[in-house]
């Protein structure tokens, strides 16, 4: 604080250097940080994966399972049973099969109160427990499968349930288990898994009275790890290992390495982000391929949406991954359930060897391929370099505003006038109202839905979408609420506070979801650096800044991203059909983001409207201050 409030602090050589070369320094810090992130895909800037936890003993056990015939029999029976319930789950059949295998079988009922309509949905999970014969039964491992009916829009998981039952039959006969094994079949995708986890741990992860988890009739020990199976055929071409969890959380890297090693050992094609390892001789092609894989993970992780049921375990300190097997479509070799079953057996038996929780390997990392990783020590410095531009700019502007005009070097300093006095109440009021607006917007979807359905009988997604359009228009008119004197000295201080808040928020986000912070910093930092006090916003920059910052409105930017994603995935359609499809996708994206925050606790929507939107409002007010003052 002394450095910021002492008027003579700028006499130091370092301070003079920063003030003199701030623009050049910020430019090179941003460009350098961006290039640094791109170069992380080079093999020389990342490391080969390895095992930190020796107790796993991966691949050292003698595999005994042969689940192919048993799984095929279960699959035939399940397929016939599913035809009788095209829209539902055959609870009785799954419960009976687990009971015939002499497992402790339980049902779990849950209820969802839809937050935007007076509607209620129910679901049921089935799970069986193999009690550990050689342990105190204080720890457990979960093997789960999401049930998908015939009429589901997603690919079938019937082969996964068949393999789960075959593996449960195998496990029931073995005597070396030191941990309980829970075989879980969930309904309604991630909704059933979230309800089961909440009931198992006795908590409510989302909003009260939205997802009513209910009670469990039976429990096992503390869950140490979980394997989620999504196999779409009895013979598969490759297995994709999914790791991204809720709010960008990742499992311990040892678990990912374990799955990759076991899949490779059974001679099954493996992939990450559905991209295989390709060894190009050309270094540029190799870097470009790994960079695309890295960016695919970054875009997936930034949304905070789990890529499978495994992603809901991470918030409870449980390491989990999803093994997704795809049907063979090319001429390559295919894997039978004999091989896939041995993969599952190897992973579970390695987890059974653990003496303590995963803790030795990395929890924060990026993956450019299946066998290489980038640790937090490598990917955080470039992000700090990008975000640090805002701190330097704010600090230099504060020093310039305190420098008397008679002591300035016009060649090296901008033309800002020194602040003689400022109204702290005026500044605090503007910042307070901006953040109050963000909180109001965060809680507005229910109100939008009620008004839209009552007055115009609009569906939920249309009501919320049109409501956000109104909010966007009101945001653009926000500066009209804060007219000031012609000198407008307080604008620079608001700009400084907004810069510091944006930089601090991005740093805090990066501690939990690096990918989201990186993408937000890459977009917002260069635009925010152009903004300064009114003397810097010359006439030639005014129009550009208006257009640029309007497009960076969180709702506008999100709409453009979804629209661009639609154009990429449907390149053959016309412009108008693509535009209509993009608008519909944007409506659904808004609704899904809000519902995820209510049910699962995904804070992507909350951070956007409660942190990014108020900051956008403050800087938009700074951009418009010159015209308002002159008016």
C-alpha positions as CSV (number, residue, x, y, z in Angstrom):
1,X,0.0,0.0,0.0
2,X,2.9,2.3,0.7
3,X,4.1,1.8,-2.9
4,X,0.7,2.8,-4.3
5,X,0.0,5.8,-2.1
6,X,3.5,7.4,-1.9
7,X,3.7,10.2,-4.5
8,X,7.4,9.9,-4.6
9,X,7.4,6.2,-5.3
10,X,7.9,6.9,-9.0
11,X,11.5,8.2,-8.4
12,X,13.0,4.7,-8.4
13,X,14.7,3.4,-11.5
14,X,12.5,0.3,-11.8
15,X,9.3,2.4,-11.5
16,X,10.6,4.9,-14.1
17,X,11.4,1.9,-16.4
18,X,7.9,0.5,-16.0
19,X,6.2,3.8,-16.6
20,X,8.4,4.5,-19.7
21,X,8.2,1.1,-21.3
22,X,4.8,-0.2,-20.0
23,X,3.2,-0.5,-23.5
24,X,6.1,-2.4,-25.0
25,X,6.4,-4.5,-21.9
26,X,2.7,-5.4,-21.8
27,X,2.8,-6.2,-25.6
28,X,5.7,-8.6,-25.3
29,X,4.3,-10.2,-22.1
30,X,1.0,-11.0,-23.8
31,X,2.6,-12.2,-27.1
32,X,5.2,-14.1,-25.2
33,X,2.7,-15.8,-22.9
34,X,0.5,-16.8,-25.8
35,X,3.4,-18.2,-27.8
36,X,4.6,-20.0,-24.7
37,X,1.3,-21.8,-24.3
38,X,1.5,-22.9,-28.0
39,X,5.0,-24.2,-27.6
40,X,4.0,-26.3,-24.6
41,X,3.0,-29.0,-27.1
42,X,6.6,-29.5,-28.1
43,X,8.1,-32.7,-26.6
44,X,11.1,-30.7,-25.2
45,X,8.7,-28.6,-23.1
46,X,6.7,-31.5,-21.6
47,X,7.4,-34.8,-20.0
48,X,6.7,-38.5,-20.5
49,X,4.1,-39.9,-18.1
50,X,5.2,-42.2,-15.3
51,X,3.9,-43.8,-12.1
52,X,4.4,-42.0,-8.8
53,X,2.4,-44.5,-6.8
54,X,4.4,-47.7,-6.6
55,X,1.7,-49.5,-4.6
56,X,-0.4,-49.7,-7.7
57,X,1.9,-52.5,-9.1
58,X,0.3,-51.9,-12.5
59,X,0.3,-55.0,-14.7
60,X,2.2,-57.2,-12.3
61,X,-0.8,-59.4,-11.3
62,X,-1.8,-62.6,-13.1
63,X,-5.0,-61.9,-14.9
64,X,-7.6,-64.6,-14.5
65,X,-10.8,-63.3,-16.0
66,X,-12.4,-64.5,-19.2
67,X,-15.6,-62.5,-19.4
68,X,-16.4,-62.7,-23.1
69,X,-18.9,-65.6,-23.1
70,X,-20.6,-64.5,-19.9
71,X,-20.9,-60.9,-21.2
72,X,-22.3,-62.1,-24.5
73,X,-25.0,-64.1,-22.7
74,X,-25.9,-61.1,-20.5
75,X,-26.0,-58.8,-23.5
76,X,-28.4,-61.1,-25.4
77,X,-30.8,-61.2,-22.4
78,X,-30.5,-57.5,-21.8
79,X,-31.2,-56.6,-25.4
80,X,-34.4,-58.6,-25.3
81,X,-35.4,-57.0,-22.0
82,X,-34.7,-53.5,-23.3
83,X,-37.2,-54.0,-26.1
84,X,-39.9,-54.3,-23.5
85,X,-38.9,-50.9,-22.0
86,X,-38.0,-48.6,-24.9
87,X,-38.2,-45.5,-22.8
88,X,-37.3,-46.8,-19.4
89,X,-34.9,-48.9,-17.4
90,X,-35.5,-52.6,-16.7
91,X,-35.1,-52.3,-13.0
92,X,-36.4,-55.8,-12.1
93,X,-34.1,-57.6,-14.6
94,X,-30.9,-55.8,-13.4
95,X,-31.9,-56.2,-9.7
96,X,-32.5,-59.9,-10.3
97,X,-29.2,-60.5,-12.1
98,X,-27.2,-58.8,-9.4
99,X,-29.2,-60.8,-6.7
100,X,-28.5,-64.1,-8.5
101,X,-24.8,-63.3,-8.3
102,X,-25.2,-63.2,-4.5
103,X,-24.3,-59.5,-4.2
104,X,-25.9,-57.2,-1.6
105,X,-28.4,-55.4,-4.0
106,X,-30.1,-52.1,-3.2
107,X,-32.4,-49.7,-5.0
108,X,-32.0,-45.9,-4.8
109,X,-34.9,-43.6,-5.7
110,X,-34.4,-39.9,-6.4
111,X,-36.5,-37.0,-7.5
112,X,-35.8,-33.9,-9.6
113,X,-38.0,-30.8,-9.2
114,X,-37.5,-28.9,-12.5
115,X,-36.5,-25.4,-11.4
116,X,-38.3,-23.5,-14.2
117,X,-41.6,-25.3,-14.3
118,X,-43.9,-27.0,-11.9
119,X,-42.7,-30.5,-13.0
120,X,-41.3,-33.4,-11.2
121,X,-39.2,-36.3,-12.5
122,X,-38.3,-39.5,-10.8
123,X,-35.5,-42.0,-11.3
124,X,-34.0,-45.1,-9.8
125,X,-30.5,-46.5,-9.5
126,X,-29.6,-50.1,-8.9
127,X,-26.3,-51.1,-7.2
128,X,-24.8,-54.2,-5.8
129,X,-21.9,-54.6,-3.4
130,X,-19.2,-57.3,-3.2
131,X,-18.0,-57.2,0.3
132,X,-14.2,-57.4,0.9
133,X,-13.3,-60.8,2.3
134,X,-9.8,-59.8,3.3
135,X,-10.3,-56.2,4.6
136,X,-12.0,-54.2,7.3
137,X,-14.5,-53.0,4.7
138,X,-13.6,-49.4,5.2
139,X,-12.8,-48.6,1.6
140,X,-14.5,-49.2,-1.7
141,X,-14.1,-49.0,-5.5
142,X,-17.0,-48.2,-7.8
143,X,-17.6,-49.6,-11.2
144,X,-20.5,-47.8,-12.8
145,X,-22.5,-47.7,-16.1
146,X,-25.1,-45.1,-17.2
147,X,-28.2,-46.9,-18.5
148,X,-29.5,-45.6,-21.9
149,X,-32.8,-46.9,-23.3
150,X,-33.3,-47.8,-26.9
151,X,-34.9,-44.5,-27.7
152,X,-32.0,-42.5,-26.2
153,X,-30.2,-40.0,-28.5
154,X,-26.9,-41.2,-27.1
155,X,-25.1,-44.4,-28.1
156,X,-26.2,-47.5,-26.3
157,X,-24.4,-48.7,-23.1
158,X,-26.0,-52.2,-23.1
159,X,-22.6,-53.9,-23.7
160,X,-21.2,-52.0,-20.7
161,X,-23.9,-53.4,-18.4
162,X,-23.3,-56.8,-19.7
163,X,-19.6,-56.5,-19.0
164,X,-20.4,-55.1,-15.5
165,X,-22.5,-58.1,-14.7
166,X,-19.9,-60.5,-16.0
167,X,-17.2,-58.8,-14.0
168,X,-19.4,-58.8,-10.9
169,X,-19.8,-62.6,-11.3
170,X,-16.0,-62.9,-11.6
171,X,-15.3,-60.7,-8.5
172,X,-17.8,-62.6,-6.3
173,X,-15.7,-65.8,-6.5
174,X,-12.3,-64.1,-5.7
175,X,-11.0,-63.9,-2.2
176,X,-8.2,-61.4,-2.5
177,X,-10.3,-58.2,-2.5
178,X,-9.2,-55.8,0.3
179,X,-11.8,-53.2,-0.7
180,X,-15.6,-53.4,-1.3
181,X,-16.5,-53.2,-4.9
182,X,-19.7,-51.3,-5.8
183,X,-21.4,-52.2,-9.1
184,X,-23.7,-49.3,-10.0
185,X,-26.2,-48.8,-12.8
186,X,-27.6,-45.2,-12.9
187,X,-30.6,-43.7,-14.7
188,X,-30.8,-40.4,-16.5
189,X,-27.1,-40.1,-17.2
190,X,-25.3,-37.7,-14.8
191,X,-28.5,-36.9,-12.9
192,X,-28.7,-40.3,-11.4
193,X,-25.0,-40.4,-10.6
194,X,-25.2,-37.0,-8.8
195,X,-28.2,-38.1,-6.8
196,X,-26.4,-41.3,-5.8
197,X,-23.2,-39.5,-4.7
198,X,-25.2,-37.0,-2.7
199,X,-27.1,-39.7,-1.0
200,X,-23.9,-41.7,-0.3
201,X,-22.2,-38.8,1.3
202,X,-25.3,-37.2,2.9
203,X,-24.8,-33.8,1.2
204,X,-26.6,-31.5,-1.3
205,X,-24.3,-30.3,-4.0
206,X,-26.7,-28.0,-5.9
207,X,-29.6,-25.8,-4.8
208,X,-32.0,-27.1,-2.1
209,X,-35.2,-28.7,-3.2
210,X,-34.1,-29.1,-6.9
211,X,-32.5,-32.6,-6.8
212,X,-33.8,-34.6,-3.9
213,X,-31.3,-37.4,-3.5
214,X,-33.2,-39.5,-1.0
215,X,-31.6,-42.2,1.2
216,X,-29.5,-45.3,0.5
217,X,-30.4,-48.6,2.1
218,X,-26.9,-49.9,2.0
219,X,-23.4,-48.5,1.9
220,X,-19.8,-49.7,1.6
221,X,-16.6,-48.1,2.7
222,X,-15.1,-44.7,1.8
223,X,-14.8,-44.7,-2.0
224,X,-11.2,-44.5,-3.2
225,X,-11.6,-44.6,-7.0
226,X,-14.2,-45.2,-9.6
227,X,-14.3,-46.5,-13.2
228,X,-17.2,-45.6,-15.4
229,X,-17.8,-47.8,-18.5
230,X,-19.4,-46.6,-21.7
231,X,-18.9,-49.4,-24.2
232,X,-21.1,-49.1,-27.3
233,X,-20.5,-52.5,-29.0
234,X,-19.4,-56.0,-28.1
235,X,-16.4,-55.7,-30.3
236,X,-14.7,-52.3,-30.2
237,X,-12.1,-50.6,-32.3
238,X,-10.5,-48.4,-29.7
239,X,-11.0,-47.1,-26.1
240,X,-11.1,-43.4,-25.4
241,X,-10.2,-42.4,-21.8
242,X,-12.1,-39.4,-20.6
243,X,-10.9,-37.4,-17.5
244,X,-12.5,-33.9,-17.5
245,X,-14.7,-33.4,-14.6
246,X,-17.1,-30.9,-13.0
247,X,-15.7,-27.3,-13.0
248,X,-12.5,-28.5,-14.8
249,X,-11.3,-30.9,-12.1
250,X,-9.1,-33.7,-13.2
251,X,-8.3,-37.1,-11.6
252,X,-4.9,-38.0,-10.3
253,X,-2.5,-38.5,-13.3
254,X,-1.5,-42.0,-12.0
255,X,-5.1,-43.2,-12.6
256,X,-5.0,-42.0,-16.2
257,X,-1.6,-43.5,-16.7
258,X,-2.8,-46.8,-15.2
259,X,-5.7,-47.0,-17.6
260,X,-3.6,-46.1,-20.6
261,X,-1.0,-48.8,-19.7
262,X,-3.6,-51.5,-19.2
263,X,-5.3,-50.7,-22.5
264,X,-2.0,-50.7,-24.3
265,X,-1.0,-54.0,-22.7
266,X,-4.1,-55.7,-24.1
267,X,-3.2,-54.5,-27.6
268,X,-6.3,-52.3,-27.8
269,X,-6.1,-49.0,-29.7
270,X,-6.2,-46.1,-27.2
271,X,-7.0,-42.4,-27.6
272,X,-7.4,-39.2,-25.7
273,X,-10.0,-36.6,-26.9
274,X,-10.7,-39.3,-29.6
275,X,-7.3,-38.6,-31.1
276,X,-4.7,-41.3,-31.5
277,X,-0.9,-40.9,-31.0
278,X,0.7,-40.3,-34.4
279,X,4.4,-40.2,-34.7
280,X,5.2,-37.7,-37.5
281,X,8.8,-37.5,-38.7
282,X,8.2,-33.8,-39.5
283,X,8.6,-31.9,-36.3
284,X,6.1,-29.2,-37.3
285,X,3.4,-31.7,-38.1
286,X,4.1,-33.5,-34.8
287,X,3.9,-30.3,-32.9
288,X,0.7,-29.2,-34.7
289,X,-1.0,-32.5,-34.0
290,X,-0.1,-32.4,-30.3
291,X,-1.2,-28.8,-30.1
292,X,-4.6,-29.6,-31.5
293,X,-5.0,-32.4,-28.9
294,X,-3.9,-29.9,-26.2
295,X,-6.4,-27.3,-27.4
296,X,-9.2,-29.9,-27.6
297,X,-8.6,-30.7,-23.9
298,X,-8.5,-26.9,-23.0
299,X,-11.8,-26.2,-24.8
300,X,-13.4,-29.2,-23.1
301,X,-12.2,-28.4,-19.6
302,X,-13.0,-24.7,-19.9
303,X,-16.8,-25.4,-20.0
304,X,-16.7,-27.1,-16.6
305,X,-19.1,-29.7,-17.9
306,X,-18.1,-33.3,-17.1
307,X,-17.4,-35.5,-20.1
308,X,-18.9,-38.5,-18.3
309,X,-20.3,-39.7,-15.0
310,X,-16.8,-39.9,-13.7
311,X,-16.6,-36.1,-13.5
312,X,-19.0,-35.9,-10.6
313,X,-16.8,-38.0,-8.3
314,X,-13.9,-35.5,-8.2
315,X,-15.6,-33.0,-5.9
316,X,-15.7,-35.7,-3.2
317,X,-12.0,-36.4,-3.5
318,X,-12.6,-39.6,-5.5
319,X,-10.4,-40.2,-8.5
320,X,-12.4,-41.4,-11.4
321,X,-12.2,-41.9,-15.2
322,X,-14.5,-43.1,-18.0
323,X,-13.5,-45.8,-20.5
324,X,-15.5,-45.2,-23.7
325,X,-15.3,-48.0,-26.3
326,X,-16.3,-47.3,-29.9
327,X,-17.3,-49.8,-32.5
328,X,-14.7,-50.6,-35.1
329,X,-15.3,-48.7,-38.4
330,X,-12.1,-49.1,-40.3
331,X,-9.9,-52.1,-41.2
332,X,-7.9,-52.0,-38.0
333,X,-7.9,-54.7,-35.4
334,X,-10.8,-55.0,-33.1
335,X,-10.9,-56.0,-29.4
336,X,-13.2,-58.5,-27.9
337,X,-14.7,-58.4,-24.4
338,X,-12.0,-60.9,-23.3
339,X,-9.5,-58.1,-23.7
340,X,-11.7,-55.4,-22.4
341,X,-12.6,-57.5,-19.4
342,X,-8.9,-57.9,-18.6
343,X,-8.4,-54.2,-18.8
344,X,-11.1,-53.6,-16.2
345,X,-9.8,-56.4,-14.1
346,X,-6.2,-55.0,-14.2
347,X,-7.4,-51.5,-13.2
348,X,-9.6,-52.7,-10.4
349,X,-6.9,-55.1,-9.0
350,X,-4.3,-52.3,-9.2
351,X,-6.6,-50.0,-7.3
352,X,-7.2,-52.9,-4.8
353,X,-3.4,-52.7,-4.0
354,X,-3.5,-49.1,-2.9
355,X,-2.6,-48.6,0.7
356,X,-3.8,-44.9,0.8
357,X,-5.5,-42.4,-1.4
358,X,-3.9,-41.1,-4.6
359,X,-1.7,-38.2,-3.6
360,X,1.8,-38.5,-5.1
361,X,1.2,-37.6,-8.8
362,X,-0.3,-34.5,-10.4
363,X,-3.8,-33.2,-10.0
364,X,-3.2,-30.2,-12.2
365,X,-1.9,-31.0,-15.7
366,X,-2.6,-30.8,-19.4
367,X,-2.2,-33.6,-21.9
368,X,-0.9,-33.2,-25.5
369,X,-1.1,-37.0,-26.1
370,X,-1.7,-40.2,-24.2
371,X,1.8,-40.6,-23.0
372,X,3.0,-37.0,-22.3
373,X,1.8,-34.4,-19.8
374,X,2.4,-30.7,-19.0
375,X,2.6,-30.0,-15.3
376,X,1.3,-26.9,-13.5
377,X,4.9,-25.6,-13.2
378,X,5.1,-25.3,-17.0
379,X,1.7,-24.0,-17.9
380,X,1.1,-21.4,-15.1
381,X,4.0,-19.0,-16.0
382,X,2.6,-18.1,-19.5
383,X,-0.8,-17.4,-18.0
384,X,0.8,-15.2,-15.3
385,X,2.6,-13.4,-18.0
386,X,-0.6,-12.7,-19.8
387,X,-2.6,-11.6,-16.7
388,X,0.4,-9.6,-15.3
389,X,-0.1,-7.1,-18.1
390,X,-3.2,-5.8,-16.3
391,X,-1.3,-5.3,-13.0
392,X,1.5,-3.5,-14.7
393,X,-0.9,-1.2,-16.6
394,X,-2.9,-0.4,-13.5
395,X,0.2,0.4,-11.5
396,X,1.7,2.6,-14.2
397,X,-1.6,4.5,-14.7
398,X,-1.9,5.1,-11.0
399,X,1.7,6.6,-10.9
400,X,1.1,8.7,-14.0
401,X,-2.1,10.2,-12.5
402,X,-0.1,11.4,-9.5
403,X,2.7,13.0,-11.5
404,X,2.5,16.8,-11.7
405,X,2.4,18.1,-15.3
406,X,5.5,20.2,-14.8
407,X,7.6,17.2,-14.0
408,X,6.5,15.1,-16.9
409,X,8.4,14.2,-20.0
410,X,5.9,14.6,-22.8
411,X,7.7,12.2,-25.0
412,X,7.5,9.4,-22.5
413,X,4.3,10.0,-20.7
414,X,0.7,10.2,-21.8
415,X,-1.4,13.3,-21.3
416,X,-3.5,12.3,-18.2
417,X,-4.0,15.1,-15.7
418,X,-3.0,14.4,-12.1
419,X,-5.8,13.5,-9.7
420,X,-6.2,16.4,-7.2
421,X,-9.3,14.9,-5.5
422,X,-11.8,12.2,-6.2
423,X,-15.1,11.2,-4.8
424,X,-14.8,7.8,-3.1
425,X,-18.5,7.6,-2.7
426,X,-19.1,8.0,-6.4
427,X,-16.5,5.4,-7.3
428,X,-17.7,2.9,-4.7
429,X,-21.3,3.5,-5.8
430,X,-20.5,2.6,-9.4
431,X,-18.6,-0.5,-8.5
432,X,-21.3,-1.6,-6.1
433,X,-24.1,-1.1,-8.5
434,X,-22.2,-3.0,-11.3
435,X,-21.8,-6.0,-9.0
436,X,-25.4,-5.8,-7.7
437,X,-26.5,-5.9,-11.4
438,X,-24.4,-9.1,-11.8
439,X,-26.1,-10.8,-8.8
440,X,-29.6,-9.7,-10.1
441,X,-28.8,-11.2,-13.5
442,X,-27.6,-14.4,-11.9
443,X,-30.9,-14.9,-10.2
444,X,-33.1,-13.6,-13.1
445,X,-33.7,-16.8,-15.1
446,X,-36.6,-18.0,-12.9
447,X,-38.3,-14.6,-13.2
448,X,-37.8,-14.5,-17.0
449,X,-39.3,-18.0,-17.3
450,X,-42.3,-17.0,-15.2
451,X,-43.0,-13.8,-17.1
452,X,-42.5,-15.4,-20.5
453,X,-44.7,-18.4,-19.8
454,X,-47.5,-16.3,-18.2
455,X,-47.7,-13.4,-20.7
456,X,-46.7,-15.1,-24.0
457,X,-46.6,-18.8,-23.2
458,X,-43.0,-19.1,-24.3
459,X,-40.9,-22.2,-23.6
460,X,-38.2,-22.0,-21.0
461,X,-35.3,-21.6,-23.4
462,X,-37.0,-18.8,-25.4
463,X,-37.9,-16.9,-22.2
464,X,-34.4,-17.0,-20.9
465,X,-32.9,-16.1,-24.3
466,X,-35.1,-13.1,-24.9
467,X,-34.5,-12.0,-21.3
468,X,-30.7,-12.1,-21.9
469,X,-31.2,-10.0,-25.0
470,X,-32.9,-7.4,-22.9
471,X,-30.1,-7.6,-20.4
472,X,-27.6,-7.1,-23.2
473,X,-29.4,-4.0,-24.4
474,X,-29.6,-2.6,-20.9
475,X,-25.9,-3.3,-20.4
476,X,-25.1,-1.2,-23.5
477,X,-27.2,1.7,-22.0
478,X,-25.5,1.3,-18.6
479,X,-23.2,4.3,-18.9
480,X,-26.2,6.6,-19.1
481,X,-26.8,6.0,-15.4
482,X,-23.4,7.4,-14.4
483,X,-22.9,10.9,-15.7
484,X,-20.0,12.9,-14.2
485,X,-18.4,16.2,-14.4
486,X,-16.6,17.3,-17.5
487,X,-13.1,16.6,-16.0
488,X,-14.1,13.1,-15.2
489,X,-11.2,12.4,-12.9
490,X,-12.8,9.4,-11.3
491,X,-12.9,7.4,-14.5
492,X,-9.2,6.5,-14.4
493,X,-9.6,5.2,-10.9
494,X,-12.5,3.0,-11.9
495,X,-10.5,1.7,-14.8
496,X,-7.6,0.8,-12.5
497,X,-9.9,-1.0,-10.1
498,X,-11.6,-2.9,-12.9
499,X,-8.2,-4.0,-14.3
500,X,-7.1,-5.2,-10.9
501,X,-10.4,-7.0,-10.3
502,X,-10.2,-8.7,-13.7
503,X,-6.6,-9.8,-13.2
504,X,-7.3,-11.1,-9.7
505,X,-10.5,-13.0,-10.8
506,X,-8.6,-14.7,-13.6
507,X,-5.8,-15.7,-11.3
508,X,-8.3,-17.2,-8.8
509,X,-10.1,-19.1,-11.6
510,X,-6.8,-20.5,-12.9
511,X,-6.2,-22.2,-9.5
512,X,-9.2,-24.4,-10.2
513,X,-9.8,-24.3,-14.0
514,X,-6.7,-23.2,-15.8
515,X,-8.3,-23.7,-19.3
516,X,-11.2,-21.3,-18.5
517,X,-8.8,-18.7,-17.2
518,X,-6.5,-19.0,-20.2
519,X,-9.3,-18.6,-22.7
520,X,-10.8,-15.6,-20.8
521,X,-7.4,-14.0,-20.4
522,X,-6.5,-14.4,-24.1
523,X,-9.7,-12.7,-25.1
524,X,-10.2,-10.0,-22.5
525,X,-6.7,-8.9,-21.6
526,X,-5.7,-7.3,-24.9
527,X,-9.1,-5.5,-25.2
528,X,-8.8,-4.3,-21.6
529,X,-5.3,-3.0,-22.1
530,X,-6.5,-0.6,-24.8
531,X,-8.8,1.1,-22.4
532,X,-7.5,3.9,-20.2
533,X,-8.5,7.3,-19.1
534,X,-10.5,9.6,-21.5
535,X,-7.4,11.3,-23.0
536,X,-6.1,8.0,-24.4
537,X,-9.5,7.2,-26.0
538,X,-8.9,9.5,-29.0
539,X,-11.4,9.9,-31.7
540,X,-9.7,7.4,-34.0
541,X,-10.1,4.7,-31.3
542,X,-13.6,5.4,-30.1
543,X,-15.5,3.6,-32.8
544,X,-13.2,0.6,-32.7
545,X,-13.5,0.3,-28.9
546,X,-17.3,0.5,-29.0
547,X,-17.6,-2.3,-31.4
548,X,-14.8,-4.5,-29.8
549,X,-16.1,-4.2,-26.3
550,X,-19.8,-4.7,-27.4
551,X,-18.8,-8.0,-29.0
552,X,-17.0,-9.0,-25.8
553,X,-20.2,-8.7,-23.8
554,X,-20.4,-12.2,-22.1
555,X,-23.8,-13.0,-23.6
556,X,-22.8,-11.8,-27.1
557,X,-19.5,-13.6,-26.9
558,X,-21.1,-16.9,-25.8
559,X,-23.7,-16.6,-28.6
560,X,-20.9,-16.1,-31.2
561,X,-19.0,-19.1,-29.9
562,X,-22.0,-21.4,-30.1
563,X,-22.9,-20.0,-33.5
564,X,-19.3,-20.6,-34.7
565,X,-19.4,-24.1,-33.3
566,X,-22.6,-24.8,-35.2
567,X,-21.1,-23.5,-38.5
568,X,-18.1,-25.8,-38.0
569,X,-20.2,-29.0,-37.3
570,X,-22.8,-28.4,-40.0
571,X,-20.8,-27.0,-43.0
572,X,-23.2,-28.4,-45.7
573,X,-26.3,-26.4,-44.7
574,X,-27.3,-23.0,-46.0
575,X,-26.8,-19.7,-44.1
576,X,-30.4,-19.3,-42.8
577,X,-30.8,-22.9,-41.6
578,X,-27.4,-22.6,-39.9
579,X,-28.4,-19.4,-38.3
580,X,-31.6,-20.8,-37.0
581,X,-29.8,-23.9,-35.8
582,X,-27.2,-21.7,-34.1
583,X,-29.9,-19.6,-32.3
584,X,-31.6,-22.7,-31.1
585,X,-28.3,-24.1,-29.8
586,X,-27.6,-20.9,-28.0
587,X,-30.9,-21.0,-26.3
588,X,-30.3,-24.6,-25.1
589,X,-26.7,-23.7,-24.1
590,X,-27.9,-20.9,-21.8
591,X,-30.6,-23.2,-20.2
592,X,-28.2,-26.1,-19.7
593,X,-25.6,-23.8,-18.1
594,X,-28.1,-22.4,-15.6
595,X,-29.5,-25.9,-14.8
596,X,-26.0,-27.3,-14.3
597,X,-25.3,-24.6,-11.7
598,X,-28.5,-25.4,-9.9
599,X,-28.2,-29.2,-9.9
600,X,-24.5,-30.0,-10.0
601,X,-23.0,-26.8,-8.7
602,X,-21.2,-25.9,-12.0
603,X,-20.0,-22.3,-11.4
604,X,-19.4,-21.4,-15.1
605,X,-22.7,-19.4,-15.3
606,X,-22.3,-17.9,-11.9
607,X,-18.7,-16.7,-12.6
608,X,-19.7,-15.3,-15.9
609,X,-22.6,-13.1,-14.7
610,X,-21.3,-12.3,-11.1
611,X,-17.7,-11.6,-12.0
612,X,-17.1,-11.1,-15.7
613,X,-20.3,-9.1,-16.5
614,X,-19.8,-6.5,-13.7
615,X,-16.2,-6.0,-14.8
616,X,-17.4,-5.6,-18.4
617,X,-19.9,-3.0,-17.2
618,X,-17.2,-1.0,-15.4
619,X,-14.9,-0.9,-18.4
620,X,-17.7,-0.2,-20.8
621,X,-18.6,2.8,-18.6
622,X,-14.9,3.9,-18.9
623,X,-15.1,3.6,-22.7
624,X,-18.2,5.7,-22.9
625,X,-17.2,8.3,-20.4
626,X,-15.7,10.8,-22.9
627,X,-19.0,11.2,-24.8
628,X,-21.0,11.3,-21.6
629,X,-18.8,14.0,-20.1
630,X,-19.0,16.1,-23.3
631,X,-22.8,15.7,-23.3
